[in-house]
Amino acid sequence: MNTEEEKKAGRMEELKTEIASTAVGENRLSHEVNEETKAVVDFRGMLGEFRKDKLAISALGTLIFLFLFVFVGSLFFDETQVMQVDLLNRYASPGGTHLLGTDEAGRDVLGQLLLGARTSLVAGTAVTVLTGCIGIGLGLLSGYYGGFLDGLLMRFIEFIMVLPASVLVLVLVSIMSEYSLVTFILLMSAFSWAGKSKVFRNRTRSEAKRDYVRASKTAGTNDMLIMFREILPNLSSLVIINTTMSLARNIGMETGLSFLGFGLPPTVPSIGNLLRYAISPTVFENYVWVWLPASTLIFVVLLCIIYVGQALRRAADAKQMQG
């Protein structure tokens, strides 16, 4: 009799243990789902706050229109023909076959404007994507693992940040006798990722201490999946804001270097190369159609990108304050 009662008591204890373990597992799973859902809700909440800013929506619409105008319009121009010298049409006024006139070599300004804007936008976007991948990737690794790897990466990142990046790019470009758009993009990207990496490292360290990360580690989830499938979505607001502001900075940097003569070669259409004509007092005063369209376009593009980035930051801050 006692033996049967002991067996029943043992079975009851086993059932209680199984029920308790199942409850713990469900709680962990529920917590993970809640964290992932919270990330999606926060992202949507930020976009909801962004939509309330009518001026930011107008800036975004203007930016999309300008990008379409540049990339679609540039398809109707051949770079070889546009850059062909025609001294008989030197500084031709706008009108006729040249809607925006010609420059000192008789080259069509509209063709150079569209092709140059496309080059500048592609260069700025490529640098932003490259630096984003490197900076975010290293930031996640450093912040997630910590310890020796974190210390090693941080010392290397601090060394890169101390270097005068703009001066190094100028020196390297002046040393090279010939270089292409791809080479220029790689040079700009080589020193522009460090600050981004440090920002994401700090945010990743705080995220790595949260319960959903510990639950995933306990469940045996792969570290890469935890970093890129669970932590990174929670940093989506930071990724969007940082990428937007970096895009404006990189486009402006390419334009500035080309304007100074240390960017793309003069044979490659670029906004900065068009703006260089304004250095001449004669061109600045008498041939405004050569430089004014380029300066207006790059000003509007950068202004729209910066305003959209600032509006996204305000939206993220407002959503965070709301909890």
N, C-alpha and C positions, 0 to 999 in steps of 0.2 A: 504493500500500500504506500509506504513511504517512498519506495523507489519510483512508482508511477507519479506521485506528486512532485518529486524532484525533477523527473523528466518534463512534466508539464511546466514547471517553473523555469527550467532551462530553455524550453522552446519559447516561452513568453519573453524571456530576456533577449533571446536571439531576434525575435520579431521586433522588440523595442529598439534594439541596436540597428536593425535594417531600416526601420522607419526613420530613426534619427539621422542615419547617414544619407538616406534619400532626401530628407528635408534639407539637410545641409547642402547637398548637391543642387537641389532645386533653387535654394536661396542664392548660391553662387551663380547659377545660370541666369536667374532673374536679375541679379545685380549686373552681370555682364550685359544683358539685353537692355537694362535701364540706362547703363552708361553709353552704349552705342546709340540708343534712341535719343538720349540727352544731347549727344554730339550733333545728330541730325536736326533736332529741334533748335539748338543754339545757332546752327548755320542758317536754318530757315528764318529764325527770329532776326538774325543780323540782316538778311536780305529784306525782311519785312520792314525793318527800320530804315534801310537804304531807300526803299520805294517811297517813303514819306518825303524824301528830299527831292522836290521837283527839279531844282537846279541841277542836282547830280544826275537825275534821269536824262535831262536835256544834254548834259555834258557827255554822258555815255552814248546817247543817240548820235550826237555830233561826231564823236570819236569813231563809231561804227561806220557812219557815212563816209568820213574821210579815209578810213582804211579801205573801204570798198572802192571809193573813187580812185585812190592811188593804185591799188593792185589791179583793178579792172582796166583803168585808163592806161596803165603802162603796157598792157597787152597790145595796144594799137601802135606802139612805137618800137622800132628796131634800134638797139643800142649803137650798132655800127653806123647806121645812117645818121642818127641824131648827133653823134660825136664827130661826124665828118666835117672838116674845115671848109668854109665857103666864104672867102674874103669879100666877094662881091656883095654879100648881104650882111656885112659887118654892121652891128648895132642897128639893125632894121627895126622900125617902129612896130608896135603890135597891130595886127590886122592881116588880112589876106591869108596866105598859106602859113603864116606864123602868128598864131593868135596872141601869144605873149611876147612877140618880137624875137630878136636874136642877141647873142653876146658878142664879144670882141672878135671871135673867130667865125662868126656867121652861123653858129649852131643854134638850133631851135630851143628857146627857153622852156616852153611847155613840155617838150619831150624830156629835157634834162630835169625839170621839176618832178615829173611823175616817176621817171626812172631813178632819180636821186632819192626821192622820198621813199620809194620801195626799198632801195638799198639801205637807207638809214633805218627804216623800220625793221627790216629783216635782220640787220646787224644788231640793233638794240634788243630785239626779241630773242635772237640766238644767244646773246650774252646772258640775258636774263634766265633763259632755260638752263644753260650750262651751269651758271653760278648757283642757280636754285637747286639743281640736282646734287651738285657737290656739297654745297653748304647745308642743305637739309639732311642729306644722307649722313655726312660726318657729324652733324649736330645730334641726330638721333642715336648714332652709335656711341658717341661720347657720353651723352646724357643717360642713356639706358644702362650701359655696362659700368661706367664710373671707374674708380680705382686707377690702376696703372695706365690703362688705355686712355682714360679721360685726361690724366695728367700729361701724357705724351702728346695727345692731339691738341690740348689747350696751349702747351708751350709752342708747338708748331704754328698754331693759328695766331697767337700773339706775335710771333716773329714775322708772319706775313703782314699783320696789321700795322706793324711798326714801319715797314718798308714804304717809301713814297711811291705809290702805285702809278700815279700819273707821270711822274718823272721817269720811272723805269720804262713805261710804254713809249714815251717820247724818245728815250735813248735807244731802245731796241728797234724802233721804227726807223730812226735816222741811220742806224748801223746797217740795216738790211738794204741792199741795192734794189731788190725786187721782192714784192710781197703781194698777196692776193687778199680778197675779202675774207676768206677762211682763215688765213694767217692772222689778219687783223682781229678777227673775232676771238681767236685763241689767245692772243696777247692781252686783250681786254679782260678775258675771263680768268686769266691766270692769277690775278691779284684782287679780284672783286668778290670772292666768295667767303672770305674769312669772317667778316662782320656778321653775315647771315648765319654762318655756322654757330657762332657764339650765342646768338639770340635763341636759336632752336635747341641748342644744348641746354640752356638754362630752363626752357619750358619743358623739355623732355625729362629733366631731372625731377621736376615737381610732379609730372604725370606718372613717372615710374614708381612713385611712392603710393599711388592710389590703389584702392581695393580691387578694382577690376583687373589691374595688371597682376597683382598678387594672386588673384583667383585663376587667371590664365596660366601663370607659372605653375601653380599647384596642379592644374589640370594637365600639365605637360605640353602646353602649346609651344610651338617653335618660336624662338626669339625674334626671328625676322617677321613672322606673322604678327607677333605682338606689336612690334615697332611700326610696321607699315599698314597693318589692317585695323589695329585698335588705337594706338597712340596717335598716329598721324592724322586720322579723321578728326580727332579732338583738337588738332592744331589747324584745322582748315581755315578758320578766320584769320589767323596769323599768316598762313601761307598766302592767302589772297591779298591781304593788305601789303605784306612785304614784297610780293611779286609785282604788284601794281606800281608801288613807289620805285622799285628797282628798275622797272621798264622805262619810266620817265628819265631817271638818272642815266641809264645806259644810252638811250637815244640822244640825250643832251651831250653826253661825253663824246660819242662818235662825231656828232656835228661840230662840237668845239675843237676836237683834235684835227678834223679835216679843215676847218676854218683857219687854224693856225699853220696848216701845211704839214702836220705830222699824222694825219689820218690816212684816208684812202688816197691812192694816186690820183693826180689831176685827170687822167684818162678815164677814170671810173666816175659815172654820174653820182653826185652826192649833194645833199642840201648844204653841207659845210663848204664844198667847193664852189657852189653858186654864191654863197654869202661872202666868199673871199673877194668877189668883185667890188663889194662895197668899200673895201680898203682904199680904193682909188677915189680921190675927191671928185674927179671928173665924172666917173660912173655914178657915184653916190648922188650927185646933183642933177646930172643931165640924162642918165639912163636908168631911171628907177625901176623900170620893168625887168631889169636883169636880176636884181636882188630882192625887191619888195615881195613878190609872190612867195619866194622861198622862206623869207623871214616870217611872213604872215602865217604860212602853213605850219612851220615848226613851232611857232609861238602858240597857235591854237591847239595843236596836237598835245604839246607838253602841258598846257594849261588844263585841258580836259582830263588827261591822265592823272595829273596831280590832284585835281579836284575830286575825281572819282575815288582815288586812293584815300584822301582825307575824309570823304563822306563814308566810306566803308569803315574807316577807323572810328569815326564818331558813332556809327551804327553799332559796331562791336562794343564800344564803351557803354553805350546806352543799354544794350541788352545785358551786359554784365552787371550794371547797376540795378537792373530790374530783377536780377537773380536768375 
